């Protein structure tokens, strides 16, 4: 005898909702199925024709039992006389008498077809044929029906639609009302990390788990079975960490030993070792995409970072519990692998450059290197210092070359030391000690430079003056050499004096400026010289009352704000310009204002304006350094507002200091040095000793023209502070001068732009693709071609198909045809130079560097680098193909070499 079908409560409910409306008051329903609702779910109500009908289910195995159950039901008190008895069981139809059948709905046994019921519930007229034999799916759909019913739509209920609806109702995967379910590995692994999802899967009947698993394996891939097995084992939260760990183990040198340890972690969830690789690949793919989201700027980045941190931290914990950590080593994804690579880099900092750079490449290759940006950048900075230590030591042949070299190179070393001094965010003592040793080596080398500079400074100071500067830019000449040229032809420079700004602070601030807003410019150099930032020599001793007064007066001076104000006005009066100087308390705005209205009114005028900002000097005196041991634009009060105001009023900016400073890096408890005639923290009038030098001459405005100044950074003659000035070290005497022009305006006459690639020293850039010299970027004409040759603006003078790649491109027919449609197109020589410069730089340069390459080749200044780059885009991007593009929000010009060859050279180089 064939087994009777089974019916659950929902199947009975649907049967009653279908049959009772036309049952003519009959209250007995004979069902050809056994009841699987259990003894506790035998009484309920069903809504029929707008009213509730009470239902009782009884399972009987004999005709007599059915008869007795019906008689009891009829005898029970029923005020509405509408309660329904549903009889299920194993009694065949031929054993039921007609007297009993007469009371039953349809007078016969009613069959229950789950497929028909499912069709009704989904409002479909037909069912996917594959579902007919899948009892697990039909039963699950009946049992899991939502309170408000299954969504209705479509004449045919497909199997995929049915399973998607079931996944949403049973597991919380998707939405039952959605037409589609974007189900992939990311969705499934994210589901394993929900609070209830895996637990709900574990509670499903075995047949339903198997059916869902088979469908997900086909929809998502071979990772699904292992993932679901972990969920069924109540370890769904470990699925992603285990997948990451599996990837690390499979890539380990001792993969076999690691795989054995993995087996203990997975247990019965791992069907076979062959299932490990697809599971690991899927898991690492998910985490990799999460890492990319965390690196981006979308609103979801914080949530993505939290997910990544949680998953990878759990993976490391599992590895430690299984004693896998030593086997998987420096994995590319695990946090322990990042720490291992960081330690390897730390161990390479005491020697040659090549091992340190190799260790840095391994560190930056780690997938968490960007998320650990601060730590990665600190490691990169450490390797830069290794390069500096291994580079030939620059000789200080004169005071002028000393300060120029400091701003161009050794000041960057000071910046790097400031970065490392903060310590790595990992707080790893091994890494910290390696950085400490490196800082010590750099400081020792810097002391050698300071000693050489002090000797040169002493000799130079004996005769140096405005009339005989000895090749140096004097601080009292900065206004004449940097500000006055910007004021020609009605120019209105804003002079920002950052009191105490040393070279390392200056290069940090300049590096933060947005090139879309500010273009750094420098005076056009003499023939044979390269453009470079200006560095001046402070007045001596390098004190605010001497150096700042001399700077703002344009001549040697000494005194406070009144001396500075009068001297500043007198300097510009000689040049027939009005001038205003704002000190602390005069430019900050009252409540509700970013800046003082008086300052803004002055900026709107044609007068020259200067503002003295004391944040750095005050912080050093009060015992505070920058927020992170470094100074950014946001760390200096009102600097951002002042720069924005200058941009708004179209003013170029001269960013200058009155002197630099040295930081106190001595151990706590280090005592001040006893000296005779102490005049300040770093100078006195006593007999010089080790670490000190005598300075005497016209520019020494203290100590009756003769002082003893400390050049060794650990010497001080007063109480401890965060930093000091007044001595004879490079950091104190060098006065950086940074000149800026608004990027949306022309470059001032007599000035040339300074590309960002030209500002950092070679050892700082290291293996980066940006070249050191613009001259090397552009294959310009020979040094001596005569006046006539220089006038040939279109001078390519190459045979077709010959010359550099850039020259070949601009000689091609597609380029010449495109050029006809671009107004004010630059010369062929300029475009060829730009293309060759980009190719030499690996395909990327700043707009300023691109413009400089064109200028080097043609001698014609491109006054707006960004606009020049957009013209190049129109010239080179035929039919919308991105041969050349402005990327990274306009900060970088990018050349696609392959597209260049395809568009202009027929695909050949």
C-alpha positions in Angstrom: 0.0 0.0 0.0 1.4 3.3 -1.0 2.3 5.8 1.7 -0.3 8.5 2.3 0.7 12.0 1.5 1.3 14.3 4.5 -0.3 17.8 4.9 0.6 20.6 7.2 -1.6 23.2 8.7 -1.1 25.7 5.9 -2.1 23.1 3.3 -5.3 22.4 5.3 -6.1 26.1 5.6 -5.7 26.7 1.9 -7.9 23.6 1.2 -10.6 25.0 3.5 -10.4 28.5 2.1 -11.0 26.9 -1.3 -13.7 24.4 -0.5 -15.9 25.8 2.3 -17.4 28.7 0.4 -19.3 26.3 -1.8 -19.9 23.6 0.9 -23.6 24.4 1.6 -23.1 24.4 5.3 -21.3 21.1 5.6 -18.9 20.9 8.5 -17.0 17.7 7.9 -14.0 17.7 5.7 -12.4 14.3 4.8 -8.8 14.7 3.7 -6.8 12.0 1.9 -3.5 12.7 3.8 -2.0 12.4 7.2 -1.6 15.4 9.4 2.0 16.5 10.2 1.1 19.6 12.3 1.5 17.6 15.5 -0.9 17.3 18.5 -0.5 20.9 19.6 -1.6 22.5 16.3 -5.0 20.9 15.8 -7.4 23.8 16.6 -7.4 27.2 14.8 -9.6 29.5 12.8 -10.0 30.1 9.1 -11.5 33.1 7.5 -14.2 32.1 5.0 -16.7 34.5 3.4 -15.7 37.3 5.6 -16.1 35.5 8.9 -13.9 33.2 11.1 -14.7 29.5 11.2 -13.4 27.4 14.0 -11.4 24.3 12.8 -10.5 21.1 14.6 -8.2 18.5 13.0 -8.2 14.9 14.1 -6.1 12.1 12.6 -7.9 8.8 12.6 -6.8 5.3 11.4 -10.3 3.5 11.2 -13.8 4.2 9.9 -15.1 3.8 13.4 -12.7 6.4 14.7 -13.9 8.8 12.1 -17.5 8.2 12.9 -17.0 8.7 16.6 -15.0 11.8 16.1 -17.8 13.2 13.9 -20.5 12.3 16.4 -18.5 14.1 19.2 -18.0 17.1 17.1 -21.8 17.4 16.4 -22.6 16.9 20.0 -20.4 19.7 21.2 -22.1 23.0 21.9 -21.6 25.2 18.9 -23.5 28.5 19.2 -22.8 29.5 15.5 -23.2 25.9 14.2 -20.3 26.5 11.8 -17.3 24.8 13.3 -15.5 22.5 11.0 -14.0 19.0 11.7 -11.1 18.0 9.4 -10.4 14.3 9.5 -7.0 13.1 8.3 -5.4 9.7 8.5 -4.8 6.4 6.6 -8.4 5.2 6.0 -9.0 4.4 2.3 -12.0 5.9 0.5 -13.7 2.5 -0.1 -14.0 1.9 3.7 -16.0 5.1 4.3 -19.8 4.5 4.4 -22.2 6.7 2.4 -23.9 7.8 5.6 -20.6 9.4 6.7 -19.8 10.8 3.3 -23.2 12.5 3.1 -22.0 14.9 5.8 -18.7 15.6 4.1 -17.7 18.4 1.8 -18.0 17.1 -1.8 -19.1 13.8 -0.2 -15.7 12.3 -0.7 -12.1 12.3 0.4 -10.4 15.5 -0.7 -6.9 15.3 -2.0 -4.2 17.8 -1.2 -1.8 18.7 -4.0 1.0 21.0 -2.6 1.8 22.1 -6.2 -1.7 23.4 -6.7 -1.7 25.1 -3.3 1.6 26.8 -4.1 0.2 28.0 -7.4 -2.8 29.5 -5.5 -0.6 31.2 -3.0 1.5 32.9 -5.7 -1.4 33.7 -7.9 0.0 31.7 -10.7 -1.8 29.6 -13.3 1.1 27.2 -13.9 4.1 25.9 -12.1 7.7 25.3 -13.2 7.8 21.6 -14.0 10.9 21.1 -12.0 9.1 22.0 -8.8 6.5 19.2 -9.1 8.9 16.6 -7.7 10.6 18.8 -5.2 8.5 18.1 -2.1 11.0 20.0 0.1 10.5 23.2 -1.9 6.7 22.9 -2.0 6.4 22.1 1.7 8.8 24.9 2.6 6.8 27.4 0.5 3.6 26.4 2.3 5.2 26.6 5.8 7.2 29.8 5.2 4.4 31.9 3.7 4.6 35.5 5.1 1.8 36.9 7.1 0.7 39.1 4.2 1.1 36.2 1.7 3.5 35.5 -1.1 3.9 38.2 -3.7 1.8 37.6 -6.8 3.0 38.2 -10.3 3.4 36.3 -13.5 1.3 33.5 -14.9 4.1 30.9 -14.4 5.9 30.5 -11.1 9.4 29.6 -12.0 11.6 27.6 -9.7 14.2 30.4 -9.3 11.5 32.9 -8.3 10.1 30.5 -5.8 13.5 29.8 -4.2 14.4 33.5 -4.1 11.1 34.2 -2.3 11.9 31.3 0.1 15.4 32.6 0.8 14.0 36.0 1.7 11.3 34.5 4.0 13.4 31.8 5.6 16.9 33.3 5.8 16.5 37.0 5.4 18.3 36.9 2.1 16.7 39.6 0.0 13.1 40.9 0.0 10.1 38.7 -0.7 8.5 41.6 -2.7 11.5 42.1 -5.0 11.3 40.7 -8.5 15.0 39.8 -8.5 17.6 39.0 -6.0 21.2 40.2 -6.6 22.7 37.2 -5.0 26.5 36.8 -5.2 29.4 35.8 -2.9 29.4 39.2 -1.3 25.8 39.0 -0.4 26.1 35.4 0.9 29.2 36.1 3.0 27.7 39.3 4.4 24.6 37.3 5.4 26.8 34.9 7.4 27.8 37.9 9.6 24.2 38.8 10.4 22.8 38.0 13.9 20.1 35.6 12.9 20.7 34.4 9.3 23.0 31.4 9.9 20.9 30.3 12.9 17.8 30.3 10.9 19.5 28.1 8.3 20.7 25.7 10.9 17.1 25.3 12.2 15.7 24.3 8.8 14.8 20.6 8.1 17.7 18.7 6.5 16.0 18.2 3.2 15.3 22.0 2.9 18.9 22.8 3.8 20.1 20.4 1.2 17.8 21.8 -1.5 18.7 25.5 -0.7 22.4 24.5 -0.7 22.2 22.9 -4.1 20.4 26.0 -5.5 22.9 28.4 -4.0 25.9 26.4 -5.2 24.6 26.8 -8.8 23.7 30.5 -8.3 26.7 31.7 -6.3 29.4 29.1 -7.0 31.3 26.3 -5.4 32.0 28.3 -2.2 28.3 28.0 -1.2 28.3 24.4 0.2 31.2 25.0 2.6 29.8 28.3 3.7 26.4 26.8 4.4 27.9 23.8 6.1 29.6 26.3 8.5 26.2 28.0 9.0 24.5 24.7 9.7 27.2 24.0 12.3 26.4 27.4 14.0 29.7 28.8 12.8 28.5 31.1 10.1 30.3 34.1 11.6 33.6 32.3 11.0 33.0 31.7 7.3 34.8 34.8 6.0 37.7 34.6 8.5 38.2 31.0 7.7 38.1 31.7 4.0 40.8 34.3 4.4 42.8 32.0 6.6 42.5 29.2 4.0 43.8 31.5 1.3 46.8 32.3 3.5 47.4 28.7 4.2 47.2 27.6 0.6 49.8 30.3 -0.3 52.2 29.3 2.5 55.5 27.6 1.9 54.4 24.8 4.2 51.0 24.5 2.6 50.6 20.8 3.6 51.2 21.5 7.3 49.0 24.5 7.1 46.2 22.5 5.4 46.3 19.9 8.1 45.8 22.7 10.7 43.0 24.1 8.6 41.2 20.8 8.7 40.8 21.0 12.4 39.3 24.5 12.1 36.8 23.5 9.4 35.9 20.1 10.9 33.0 18.4 9.1 32.1 21.6 7.3 34.8 20.9 4.7 33.6 18.2 2.4 37.0 17.7 0.8 40.3 19.5 0.4 39.3 20.3 -3.2 36.5 22.5 -1.8 39.0 24.7 0.0 40.4 26.7 -2.9 37.1 27.9 -4.4 35.9 28.8 -0.9 39.2 30.7 -0.1 39.1 32.5 -3.4 35.5 33.6 -2.9 36.2 34.8 0.6 39.3 36.8 -0.3 37.4 38.3 -3.2 34.7 39.6 -0.9 37.2 41.0 1.6 39.2 42.6 -1.2 36.1 44.4 -2.5 35.4 45.5 1.1 38.9 46.8 1.4 38.4 48.8 -1.8 35.2 50.3 -0.4 37.0 51.2 2.8 39.7 52.9 0.8 37.2 55.0 -1.1 35.3 58.2 -0.3 31.8 56.8 -0.3 29.5 57.1 2.8 29.9 53.4 3.2 33.7 53.5 3.8 33.4 53.6 7.6 31.1 50.6 7.7 33.3 48.7 5.2 36.4 49.5 7.3 34.6 48.1 10.4 33.7 44.9 8.5 37.3 44.4 7.2 38.8 45.0 10.6 36.4 42.6 12.3 36.9 39.8 9.7 40.6 40.0 9.6 41.1 40.3 13.3 39.0 37.1 13.7 41.1 35.4 11.1 44.2 36.2 13.0 42.7 34.9 16.2 41.7 31.7 14.6 45.2 31.3 13.2 46.7 31.9 16.6 44.4 29.3 18.2 45.3 26.7 15.6 49.0 27.6 15.8 48.9 28.6 12.2 50.5 32.0 12.6 54.1 30.9 12.0 53.1 28.8 9.0 51.3 31.6 7.1 54.0 34.2 7.8 53.7 37.5 6.0 50.4 36.9 4.3 49.1 39.7 1.9 45.8 40.2 3.6 46.0 39.4 7.3 46.9 42.1 9.7 49.6 39.8 11.1 51.1 39.7 7.7 51.2 43.5 7.5 52.9 43.6 10.9 55.4 40.9 9.8 56.3 42.9 6.7 56.6 46.1 8.7 59.0 44.3 11.1 61.0 43.1 8.1 61.3 46.6 6.9 62.4 47.8 10.3 65.2 45.2 10.3 66.4 46.6 6.9 66.8 50.2 8.0 70.3 49.9 9.4 72.0 49.1 6.1 71.9 49.6 2.4 69.1 51.1 0.3 68.2 48.1 -1.8 67.1 45.8 1.0 65.1 48.6 2.6 63.4 49.5 -0.7 62.6 45.8 -1.3 61.0 45.6 2.1 59.0 48.7 1.4 57.7 47.2 -1.9 56.6 44.1 0.0 54.9 46.3 2.6 53.0 48.5 0.1 52.0 45.3 -1.8 50.1 44.2 1.3 46.4 44.7 0.8 46.0 46.7 4.0 48.8 49.1 3.2 46.3 51.8 2.1 44.0 51.3 5.1 47.1 51.5 7.3 48.1 54.7 5.4 49.7 56.4 8.3 51.9 53.5 9.2 52.7 52.8 5.5 53.6 56.4 4.9 55.8 56.4 8.0 57.6 53.3 6.7 58.0 55.0 3.3 59.5 58.0 5.1 62.0 55.8 7.0 63.2 54.3 3.7 63.6 57.9 2.3 65.9 58.6 5.2 67.9 55.4 4.4 68.4 56.8 0.9 69.4 60.2 2.4 71.9 58.5 4.7 73.4 56.5 1.7 73.6 59.5 -0.6 76.8 61.6 -0.8 76.8 64.2 1.9 76.3 67.7 0.4 79.1 70.1 1.2 78.3 73.5 2.6 80.6 75.8 0.6 78.9 79.0 1.6 76.1 80.4 3.6 74.0 81.0 0.5 74.4 77.4 -0.8 73.8 76.2 2.8 70.3 77.6 3.2 69.4 76.8 -0.4 70.5 73.2 0.1 68.6 73.0 3.4 65.3 74.1 1.8 66.0 71.7 -1.2 67.2 68.6 0.7 68.2 68.5 4.4 65.0 70.3 5.4 63.1 67.4 4.0 65.2 65.1 6.2 64.1 67.2 9.2 60.5 66.7 8.0 61.1 63.0 7.8 62.6 62.9 11.3 59.5 64.7 12.6 57.3 62.1 11.0 59.2 59.2 12.5 59.4 60.8 15.9 55.7 60.4 16.3 56.1 56.6 16.4 54.2 54.0 14.4 50.5 53.6 15.0 51.0 49.9 15.7 53.0 50.7 18.9 55.3 47.8 18.0 58.4 48.2 20.1 60.6 46.5 17.6 59.5 48.9 14.9 59.8 51.8 17.3 63.3 51.0 18.3 64.4 50.7 14.6 62.9 54.1 13.9 64.7 55.4 17.0 68.1 54.2 15.7 67.4 55.7 12.3 66.5 59.0 13.8 69.8 58.9 15.7 71.8 58.3 12.6 70.1 61.1 10.7 70.6 63.5 13.6 74.3 62.7 13.6 74.6 63.4 9.9 72.6 66.6 10.3 75.0 67.7 13.0 77.8 67.3 10.5 76.0 69.6 8.1 75.2 72.1 10.9 78.8 72.2 11.9 80.0 72.9 8.3 77.3 75.5 7.9 78.2 77.2 11.1 81.8 77.6 9.9 80.6 79.0 6.6 78.1 81.3 8.3 80.8 82.7 10.6 83.1 83.6 7.7 80.2 85.0 5.6 78.8 87.1 8.5 82.0 89.0 8.9 81.3 91.0 5.7 77.8 90.2 4.6 75.4 93.1 4.1 72.7 94.3 1.7 75.4 95.9 -0.4 77.6 92.7 -0.3 75.3 89.7 0.3 77.8 87.2 -1.0 75.4 85.5 -3.3 72.8 85.0 -0.6 69.2 86.3 -0.4 69.1 88.3 2.9 65.9 88.3 4.9 65.9 92.1 4.7 65.8 91.8 0.9 62.9 89.3 0.7 60.3 92.1 0.2 62.4 93.6 -2.6 63.2 90.2 -4.3 60.0 88.3 -3.8 57.1 90.7 -3.0 58.0 93.8 -5.0 58.2 91.9 -8.3 54.7 90.5 -7.7 53.5 94.0 -7.1 54.5 95.3 -10.5 51.9 96.3 -13.0 49.3 96.7 -10.2 49.9 93.3 -8.6 48.6 93.0 -5.0 50.5 90.3 -3.1 49.5 89.1 0.3 52.5 88.5 2.4 51.9 85.9 5.1 54.7 85.9 7.7 54.5 82.6 9.6 56.7 83.3 12.7 59.1 80.5 13.3 58.3 78.5 10.1 61.4 76.4 9.4 62.1 74.6 6.1 60.5 71.3 7.1 57.3 73.2 8.0 57.4 75.1 4.8 57.7 72.1 2.5 54.9 70.4 4.4 52.5 73.3 4.0 53.4 73.8 0.3 52.8 70.1 -0.3 49.2 70.4 1.1 48.2 73.2 -1.3 45.6 72.2 -3.9 47.2 72.8 -7.3 43.7 73.5 -8.7 43.7 76.6 -6.4 47.4 77.6 -6.1 50.3 77.4 -8.5 53.7 77.7 -7.0 55.9 80.2 -9.0 59.5 81.3 -8.7 61.5 84.0 -10.4 62.7 83.0 -13.9 66.2 81.8 -13.4 69.2 83.0 -15.3 70.2 81.1 -18.4 71.7 77.7 -17.5 70.0 77.7 -14.0 67.0 75.7 -13.0 63.9 77.2 -11.3 64.1 76.6 -7.6 62.5 77.9 -4.4 64.1 80.8 -2.7 65.7 80.6 0.7 67.0 83.6 2.6 69.4 84.0 5.5 67.9 85.3 8.7 69.2 88.3 10.6 71.5 87.3 13.5 70.7 86.1 16.0 67.6 84.6 14.5 65.2 86.3 16.9 61.7 87.6 16.2 62.5 91.2 17.3 65.5 91.3 14.9 64.7 89.0 11.9 61.0 89.9 11.6 61.6 93.6 12.0 64.3 93.4 9.3 62.0 91.3 7.0 59.1 93.7 7.2 61.2 96.9 7.0 63.3 95.8 4.1 66.5 96.7 5.9 68.3 95.7 9.2 66.0 96.7 12.0 65.2 95.8 15.6 62.1 96.3 17.6 58.4 95.3 18.1 55.2 95.8 16.2 55.4 99.5 15.8 58.9 99.3 14.2 57.6 96.6 11.9 54.5 98.6 11.0 56.4 101.8 10.3 59.1 100.0 8.4 56.6 98.1 6.2 54.7 101.3 5.3 58.0 103.1 4.5 59.2 100.3 2.3 56.1 100.4 0.1 55.8 104.1 0.2 59.1 104.3 -1.6 57.4 102.2 -4.3 54.3 104.5 -4.4 52.0 101.8 -2.9 49.8 101.9 0.2 50.5 99.1 2.6 48.9 97.6 5.7 50.4 95.2 8.3 48.1 93.1 10.5 49.5 91.5 13.7 48.0 89.0 16.1 44.6 90.3 17.3 44.1 92.5 14.2 43.2 90.0 11.6 41.1 87.4 13.5 37.4 88.1 13.1 35.0 88.8 16.0 32.3 86.2 16.8 30.5 85.4 13.6 33.4 86.3 11.3 36.1 84.1 9.9 38.4 87.1 9.5 38.3 90.7 10.6 36.1 92.9 8.4 39.0 95.5 8.3 41.3 92.9 6.8 38.8 91.9 4.1 38.2 95.6 3.2 41.9 96.0 2.8 42.3 92.9 0.7 39.6 94.3 -1.6 41.7 97.4 -2.1 44.8 97.9 -4.3 47.1 98.2 -1.3 49.8 95.7 -0.3 48.8 93.6 2.7 50.9 91.6 5.2 49.7 89.4 8.0 51.9 88.1 10.9 50.7 84.6 12.1 52.3 83.6 15.4 50.9 80.1 15.9 54.2 78.2 15.4 56.4 80.5 17.5 53.8 80.7 20.3 53.4 76.9 20.4 57.1 76.4 20.7 57.4 78.9 23.5 54.4 77.4 25.3 55.9 73.9 25.2 53.6 72.7 22.4 54.5 71.4 19.0 52.1 70.8 16.1 49.2 68.5 16.6 51.2 65.5 15.3 54.8 66.8 15.7 54.3 68.4 12.2 52.5 71.4 11.0 49.7 71.3 8.4 47.6 74.1 7.1 44.8 73.2 9.4 47.1 73.4 12.4 48.0 77.0 11.9 45.3 79.5 13.1 43.4 81.2 10.2 46.0 80.1 7.6 43.3 78.4 5.5 41.0 81.4 5.8 43.8 83.8 4.8 44.7 81.7 1.8 41.1 81.5 0.7 40.6 85.2 1.1 43.7 85.8 -1.1 42.3 83.5 -3.7 39.0 85.3 -3.6 40.6 88.7 -4.2 43.0 87.4 -6.8 46.1 88.1 -4.8 49.4 86.2 -5.2 50.8 85.1 -1.9 54.3 85.2 -0.4 54.6 82.6 2.4 57.7 83.5 4.4 59.1 83.2 7.9 61.3 85.4 10.0 63.4 82.5 11.2 63.3 78.7 11.7 63.5 76.7 14.8 65.0 73.5 16.3 62.9 71.1 18.3 63.9 69.8 21.7 64.5 66.1 21.2 66.6 65.7 24.3 65.6 63.2 27.0 63.5 64.4 29.9 65.8 65.7 32.6 68.3 67.1 30.1 69.7 70.3 31.7 70.4 73.6 30.1 74.0 74.5 29.3 75.6 77.0 31.6 77.0 80.0 29.7 78.2 83.6 30.2 76.2 86.5 28.9 73.1 84.5 28.0 71.0 86.5 25.6 68.4 83.9 24.6 67.7 80.2 24.4 70.4 79.6 21.7 72.9 82.5 22.0 75.1 84.2 24.5 78.3 86.4 24.5 80.6 84.0 26.3 83.7 82.1 24.9 82.6 79.5 22.3 82.8 75.8 23.2 82.1 72.6 21.4 78.8 73.0 19.4 79.0 76.8 19.3 80.4 79.4 16.9 81.2 83.1 17.0 79.2 85.3 14.7 80.3 88.9 14.2 79.6 91.5 11.5 77.2 94.1 10.2 74.2 91.7 10.3 74.7 90.8 14.0 72.3 93.1 15.8 72.8 91.9 19.3 75.7 91.6 21.7 77.3 94.7 20.3 77.8 93.0 16.9 79.4 89.8 18.3 77.6 86.7 19.7 78.2 83.1 20.4 75.5 81.0 18.8 74.8 77.3 19.3 74.8 75.1 16.2 74.3 71.8 18.0 70.6 71.2 18.4 70.8 69.8 21.9 72.3 73.0 23.4 70.2 75.5 25.1 70.8 78.2 27.7 67.3 78.7 29.1 64.5 76.6 30.5 63.1 73.7 28.5 60.6 74.5 25.7 59.2 72.6 22.7 61.6 74.3 20.5 64.1 77.2 20.2 65.6 79.7 17.8 68.4 82.2 17.8 71.2 79.8 17.1 73.4 79.1 14.1 71.9 75.8 12.8 70.5 75.4 9.3 67.0 74.9 10.7 67.1 78.3 12.5 68.9 80.5 10.0 67.2 79.3 6.8 64.2 81.4 5.9 61.9 79.6 3.3 60.2 81.8 0.8 57.2 80.2 -1.0 55.5 82.2 -3.7 52.0 81.3 -5.0 49.8 82.6 -7.8 46.0 81.7 -8.1 45.7 78.8 -10.6 42.8 80.4 -12.4 44.9 83.5 -13.3 48.0 84.2 -15.3 51.5 83.6 -14.1 53.0 87.0 -13.1 55.5 88.5 -15.6 59.1 87.5 -14.8 58.0 84.4 -13.0 57.8 80.8 -14.0 55.8 77.9 -12.5 57.5 75.3 -10.3 56.1 71.8 -10.9 55.5 69.7 -7.8 57.9 67.2 -9.3 60.6 69.8 -8.9 60.2 70.5 -5.2 61.2 67.3 -3.5 64.8 66.0 -3.6 65.7 62.9 -5.6 66.2 60.8 -2.4 62.7 61.7 -1.2 61.1 60.4 -4.4 63.3 57.4 -4.8 61.9 55.0 -7.3 58.8 57.1 -8.0 58.2 57.8 -11.7 58.2 61.6 -11.5 61.5 62.8 -12.9 63.7 65.2 -11.1 64.2 67.8 -13.8 61.8 69.3 -16.3 64.7 69.7 -18.7 65.1 66.0 -18.8 61.4 65.7 -19.6 61.4 67.6 -22.8 63.8 66.9 -25.7 64.3 70.5 -26.5 66.5 71.9 -29.2 70.3 72.0 -28.9 71.8 74.6 -26.6 73.0 76.8 -29.5 70.7 76.9 -32.5 70.9 80.6 -33.2 68.2 83.2 -33.1 66.5 82.1 -36.3 66.1 78.5 -35.2 64.6 79.6 -31.8 61.9 81.5 -33.7 60.7 78.3 -35.4 57.7 77.6 -33.2 56.7 74.6 -35.2 60.2 73.2 -35.3 59.9 69.4 -35.4 62.4 69.1 -38.2 62.2 65.3 -38.3 61.4 63.0 -41.3 58.0 61.3 -41.1 58.1 58.2 -38.9 61.3 59.3 -37.2 62.1 61.1 -34.0 60.7 60.5 -30.5 57.3 59.0 -30.0 55.9 62.4 -29.3 57.4 63.9 -32.4 56.0 61.0 -34.5 52.5 61.5 -33.0 52.3 65.2 -33.9 53.5 64.5 -37.5 50.8 62.0 -38.1 47.8 62.6 -40.3 45.2 62.0 -37.6 46.9 64.6 -35.4 47.1 67.2 -38.1 43.4 66.6 -39.0 42.3 66.9 -35.3 44.4 70.1 -34.9 42.3 71.9 -37.4 39.3 71.7 -35.1 41.0 73.0 -31.9 41.3 76.8 -31.5 44.5 78.2 -30.1 46.2 74.8 -30.2 49.8 74.8 -28.9 52.7 74.3 -31.2 53.7 70.8 -32.4 57.0 71.2 -30.6 55.2 71.9 -27.3 52.8 68.9 -27.7 55.6 66.6 -28.7 57.6 67.7 -25.6 54.6 67.1 -23.4 54.0 63.6 -24.8 57.7 62.7 -24.4 57.8 64.1 -20.9 54.8 62.0 -19.9 56.2 58.9 -21.4 59.5 59.4 -19.6 57.6 59.9 -16.3 55.6 56.6 -16.7 52.5 58.3 -18.0 51.7 60.7 -15.1 52.7 64.2 -14.3 51.1 67.2 -12.6 49.6 69.9 -14.9 52.4 72.2 -13.8 55.1 69.7 -14.9 53.3 69.3 -18.2 53.2 73.1 -18.8 56.9 73.3 -17.7 57.8 70.7 -20.3 56.1 72.7 -23.0 57.8 75.9 -21.8 61.2 74.2 -21.7 60.8 73.1 -25.3 59.4 76.3 -26.7 60.4 79.1 -24.3 56.8 80.1 -24.1 55.2 80.2 -20.7 51.9 78.4 -20.2 50.3 80.6 -17.7 47.4 78.3 -16.7 48.6 74.7 -16.5 45.1 73.2 -16.0 43.7 75.1 -19.0 46.7 74.0 -21.1 46.0 70.4 -20.1 42.3 70.6 -21.2 43.4 71.9 -24.6 45.7 68.9 -24.9 42.7 66.7 -24.1 40.8 68.2 -27.0 43.8 67.7 -29.3 44.5 64.1 -28.5 41.2 62.5 -27.5 39.9 61.7 -31.0 36.3 60.2 -31.0 36.2 60.4 -27.2 39.1 57.9 -26.6 41.0 58.9 -23.5 44.6 59.2 -24.8 45.3 62.0 -22.4 43.1 62.8 -19.3 43.0 64.9 -16.2 42.5 62.5 -13.4 42.6 62.6 -9.6 40.3 65.6 -9.5 42.5 67.5 -11.9 45.7 67.0 -10.0 47.3 64.7 -12.5 47.7 64.5 -16.3 47.6 60.8 -17.4 48.7 59.5 -20.8 47.7 56.2 -22.2 50.6 55.1 -24.3 48.8 52.2 -26.0 45.9 54.4 -27.1 48.4 57.1 -28.3 50.0 54.5 -30.6 46.7 53.2 -31.8 45.2 56.6 -32.5 48.2 58.3 -34.1 50.7 55.7 -35.1 48.6 52.8 -36.3 49.3 50.7 -33.2 53.1 50.7 -33.6 55.8 52.4 -31.5 
